[in-house]
Structures are given as C-alpha cells and as structure tokens.
C-alpha cells in the first residue's frame, strides 16, 4: 500500500474514490428506507432496488462510452453528474412525488455501472502491472469497510437529517470527489502496438500464448467491429481470451449461487438460529470484518498464486461458508459469515486484476461492463428463484446446493490456474513493457 500512496496520482485518486464510495454506500440503502417511510409499503421499498439494477441492460453502451472518453475526465464528470442527479430529491416530501425517487434510483444505478467500469480502466492507467493487485486490493478494502459502516451511517444520517438533506449531503460528497479528481494528470497516449507501461498491450492480446494467433484486441477490435459490433467487443474479448473465458464462466456460476443465498438469510436466522431478524445485522458486520482482512490480503495472494488461483481461493471460502450454514449453530454462523466476507474481496481483486492485465486499454471499459452485465442478469433471476423456493424447500437443502455450485466454480478456476502464473516482479519495482505474445500478460 505504501508503494501506491507514494505515487501522487494514485494518492489523489484513492482519496477521490474513497469519498465517492462513502457517498454511494450511504445513499443506496437510504433510498429504500425513504420509500418505506413515505409509503409504508415493503413492496414499494423493494422496487427501489429494481430501479437501481434495471440500467444493467445498458452496460454494453456504458462500456463503449468509457472506452471512447478520457478516463480521468470521465471519472470527474461522472461524480459531478451524479451530484446533479441527486438534486431532484430535494423536492420529495411526500409519496405524491415518489416517481422522482425511482427516476433518481435508475439514474444512480446507471452512474454506478459507469463509475465501476471507469475505475477499473483508470486503475490500469494509473499504476504499473506490478502494483495492480495492490491498487485493486486497496479499493476492495475500502469497499468492504463501507459494507460494515455504510448502511449504519446511512440509516443514522437519514434519521438525523431526513431524505432531502441526506441527498444534498451525498451530492456534496460526489462534488468533492470530482474536485479532487481534477488533480489527476492526463495519461500520455501509448504508441500503437507497444506496451503501455502498465502490463497491457495496445493493439493485441497480452494474454495470448507465444505460438498461434492472438485474438483481436484494442485497435484491432475497433477496426474489425463497427456499429453494434463495437458495443459487444467486450463480450467477444471475454470469450476469446482463455483465462478471461474461464473467469467468466466461474463468475456467472458463483453469482447464481450467491443470488440464491440472498433470500435465505432471514429463514436461517429465524428458523435455524431462533433469533430476531435484527440479528442479521450482526452477521453482516462479521462479513464486513472478514472483508477487511480479505481485501488487505488479496494483493499478496495474487502475487503468490495468480489471478485465477486467487479467485479459486475466494470462491472456495464462499463455498465453505455456504456449506457451514447447512447446520444451524451460532458458532458455525459466525464462521460462515467471516468466510463469506473473506472470499468476496479475494474473488473480486483476482477478477479485476485479470481484466486489467489481459485486456488492451482501449477495450477494458467494455470488458468490465460486459462481465458485470453477464453476471448480474443470472444473479437477479437467481434471487427471484430463491425467494420462491425458500417457501417450498428446506433452506438447509438450498444452502447445500449453493455450496455445491460454488465448489464446482472454485474447482473450475483451480484447474485453470496455470493460465495466470504468479507475477514475478517485486512489489516496488518498475515493470518492463510487455510484448505481444507474452504468456502471462504481466510485466517482468
């Protein structure tokens, strides 16, 4: 981490990202709480999350925009635009203007997708390949910490300030993030077909084997795919690059399993542990603690066992946690919560680093957005199916099925770990540019 913070641009970016994440995490739950208070309806409150996730269908277009715009400028613009987007909430004082909350939630969901793809691409520009695991680990550590404190902070601020004032406070946070981001210097454009200094190659696939033709990437993809083809170039790259293809399959399977599990927690706490629903907050806090540890350790794991190996270990921790929930007991509940918290950031850091190392800079926005879309769609269906099945099937059996799915995903990742050998470059070293055909796609 100290190597990253010595880099002025990353230091500014990390400050801006942290402020932006705080504003984001505070408002996500508060919007649903606000709707619940205005209407008294659980269904209308839940519809807020539907509005937040609906823009995922626009992910290919969002990724295309991210790849066409300067990432540093886009990061600033998205934070400022999100602040402006929240301003209509100042006019919401009763359920007569509930549509404004849903409209803002949909726009907020679109901003969330765009910022996620922009951040993945911007990190690739800001740091060399040797430090990508550290940069991704740092962002995941902040994110997991906010999982622990964000909902509580948001609920507290909502009670203290009310909905309109909370929206104004979050808008100010996004403005501050954008203002800090103005200090980021614009990255110089790399020469065509040359290593960009960050462990990726413009105009070729950095993960291709030395023998055989590399799948088209970067400028080649843009030249070959116009119109609609340019929008789905991210999906094509995910499917063409062997390590990314394996990661995609495993991520989809894992998110389906996790989607089923989202609706089982209340049944587990009520029927299994015999406790009030509020006890779920304790388990979520334990997940947050595990997430902090997982975020801090993930960079070292990527260096030791590679990206797919780190993903496999993270998904295996999720599998162990899910299987522990088959037998309801307080000790197992604590263990399962910590394991699930540990597994999530490890899997995320492995995925993000793999995308950054195996994707040309002018394509990474679409690849990141495509992966989000391809994973989120099946996950949403799985959440709905889980809500239906929990009333028909014993939750313990469902947790067993989820554990089996996650074990399969972890095994699939583990058998492909040779595709992503550990990075050999020391943490603080400056990597040498990659040439087209490097088998690992990493420097050194």
NORDARA-V449545 format. One record per backbone hydrogen bond with DSSP energy under -0.5 kcal/mol. CO is the residue of the C=O (numbers start at 1). NH is the residue of the N-H. If there is no record, write none. Layout:
BEGIN
co:CO nh:NH
co:CO nh:NH
END
This chain:
BEGIN
co:1 nh:5
co:2 nh:6
co:4 nh:7
co:6 nh:8
co:7 nh:11
co:8 nh:12
co:9 nh:13
co:10 nh:14
co:11 nh:15
co:12 nh:16
co:13 nh:17
co:14 nh:18
co:15 nh:19
co:16 nh:20
co:17 nh:21
co:18 nh:22
co:19 nh:23
co:20 nh:24
co:21 nh:25
co:22 nh:26
co:23 nh:27
co:24 nh:28
co:25 nh:29
co:26 nh:30
co:27 nh:31
co:28 nh:32
co:29 nh:33
co:30 nh:34
co:31 nh:35
co:32 nh:36
co:33 nh:37
co:34 nh:38
co:35 nh:39
co:36 nh:40
co:41 nh:45
co:42 nh:46
co:43 nh:47
co:44 nh:48
co:45 nh:48
co:45 nh:49
co:46 nh:49
co:46 nh:50
co:47 nh:51
co:48 nh:52
co:49 nh:53
co:50 nh:54
co:51 nh:55
co:53 nh:56
co:54 nh:57
co:55 nh:58
co:56 nh:59
co:58 nh:62
co:59 nh:63
co:60 nh:64
co:61 nh:65
co:62 nh:66
co:63 nh:67
co:64 nh:68
co:65 nh:68
co:65 nh:69
co:70 nh:74
co:71 nh:75
co:72 nh:76
co:73 nh:77
co:74 nh:78
co:75 nh:79
co:76 nh:80
co:77 nh:81
co:78 nh:82
co:79 nh:83
co:80 nh:84
co:81 nh:85
co:82 nh:86
co:83 nh:87
co:84 nh:87
co:85 nh:88
co:86 nh:89
co:87 nh:90
co:88 nh:91
co:89 nh:92
co:91 nh:93
co:94 nh:97
co:95 nh:98
co:97 nh:100
co:97 nh:101
co:98 nh:101
co:98 nh:102
co:99 nh:103
co:100 nh:104
co:101 nh:105
co:102 nh:106
co:103 nh:107
co:104 nh:108
co:105 nh:109
co:106 nh:110
co:107 nh:111
co:108 nh:112
co:109 nh:113
co:110 nh:114
co:111 nh:115
co:112 nh:116
co:113 nh:117
co:114 nh:118
co:115 nh:119
co:116 nh:120
co:117 nh:121
co:118 nh:122
co:119 nh:123
co:120 nh:124
co:121 nh:125
co:122 nh:126
co:123 nh:127
co:128 nh:131
co:129 nh:132
co:131 nh:135
co:132 nh:136
co:133 nh:137
co:134 nh:138
co:135 nh:139
co:136 nh:140
co:137 nh:141
co:138 nh:142
co:139 nh:143
co:140 nh:144
co:141 nh:145
co:142 nh:146
co:143 nh:147
co:144 nh:148
co:145 nh:149
co:146 nh:150
co:149 nh:153
co:150 nh:154
co:151 nh:155
co:152 nh:156
co:153 nh:157
co:154 nh:158
co:155 nh:159
co:156 nh:160
co:157 nh:161
co:157 nh:162
co:158 nh:162
co:162 nh:166
co:163 nh:167
co:164 nh:168
co:165 nh:169
co:166 nh:170
co:167 nh:171
co:168 nh:172
co:169 nh:173
co:170 nh:174
co:171 nh:175
co:172 nh:176
co:173 nh:177
co:174 nh:178
co:175 nh:179
co:176 nh:180
co:177 nh:181
co:178 nh:182
co:179 nh:182
co:180 nh:183
co:181 nh:184
co:191 nh:194
co:194 nh:202
co:200 nh:196
co:201 nh:203
co:201 nh:204
co:202 nh:193
co:204 nh:206
co:205 nh:208
co:205 nh:437
co:217 nh:220
co:218 nh:222
co:219 nh:223
co:220 nh:224
co:221 nh:225
co:224 nh:226
co:226 nh:229
co:227 nh:230
co:227 nh:231
co:228 nh:231
co:228 nh:232
co:230 nh:233
co:232 nh:236
co:233 nh:237
co:234 nh:238
co:235 nh:239
co:236 nh:240
co:237 nh:241
co:240 nh:242
co:241 nh:245
co:242 nh:246
co:243 nh:247
co:244 nh:248
co:245 nh:249
co:246 nh:250
co:247 nh:251
co:248 nh:252
co:249 nh:253
co:250 nh:254
co:251 nh:255
co:252 nh:256
co:253 nh:257
co:254 nh:258
co:255 nh:259
co:256 nh:260
co:257 nh:261
co:258 nh:262
co:259 nh:262
co:259 nh:263
co:260 nh:263
co:261 nh:264
co:261 nh:265
co:264 nh:268
co:265 nh:269
co:266 nh:270
co:267 nh:271
co:267 nh:272
co:268 nh:272
co:268 nh:273
co:269 nh:275
co:270 nh:274
co:276 nh:279
co:277 nh:280
co:278 nh:281
co:279 nh:282
co:279 nh:283
co:280 nh:284
co:281 nh:285
co:282 nh:286
co:283 nh:287
co:284 nh:288
co:285 nh:289
co:286 nh:290
co:287 nh:291
co:288 nh:292
co:289 nh:293
co:290 nh:294
co:291 nh:295
co:292 nh:296
co:293 nh:297
co:294 nh:298
co:297 nh:301
co:298 nh:302
co:299 nh:303
co:300 nh:304
co:301 nh:305
co:302 nh:306
co:305 nh:309
co:306 nh:310
co:307 nh:311
co:308 nh:312
co:309 nh:313
co:310 nh:314
co:311 nh:315
co:312 nh:316
co:313 nh:317
co:314 nh:318
co:315 nh:319
co:316 nh:320
co:317 nh:321
co:318 nh:322
co:319 nh:323
co:320 nh:324
co:321 nh:325
co:322 nh:325
co:323 nh:326
co:324 nh:327
co:326 nh:328
co:329 nh:333
co:330 nh:334
co:331 nh:335
co:332 nh:336
co:333 nh:337
co:334 nh:338
co:335 nh:339
co:336 nh:340
co:337 nh:341
co:338 nh:342
co:339 nh:343
co:340 nh:344
co:341 nh:345
co:342 nh:346
co:343 nh:347
co:344 nh:348
co:345 nh:349
co:346 nh:350
co:347 nh:351
co:348 nh:352
co:349 nh:353
co:350 nh:354
co:351 nh:355
co:352 nh:356
co:353 nh:357
co:354 nh:358
co:355 nh:359
co:360 nh:363
co:360 nh:364
co:363 nh:367
co:364 nh:368
co:365 nh:369
co:366 nh:370
co:367 nh:371
co:368 nh:372
co:369 nh:373
co:370 nh:374
co:371 nh:375
co:372 nh:376
co:373 nh:377
co:374 nh:378
co:375 nh:379
co:376 nh:380
co:377 nh:381
co:378 nh:382
co:379 nh:383
co:380 nh:384
co:381 nh:385
co:382 nh:386
co:383 nh:387
co:384 nh:388
co:385 nh:389
co:386 nh:390
co:388 nh:391
co:389 nh:392
co:389 nh:393
co:394 nh:397
co:394 nh:398
co:395 nh:399
co:396 nh:400
co:397 nh:401
co:398 nh:402
co:399 nh:403
co:400 nh:404
co:401 nh:405
co:402 nh:406
co:403 nh:407
co:404 nh:408
co:405 nh:409
co:406 nh:410
co:407 nh:411
co:408 nh:412
co:409 nh:413
co:410 nh:414
co:411 nh:415
co:412 nh:416
co:413 nh:416
co:414 nh:417
co:416 nh:419
co:417 nh:420
co:426 nh:429
co:429 nh:431
co:435 nh:438
END
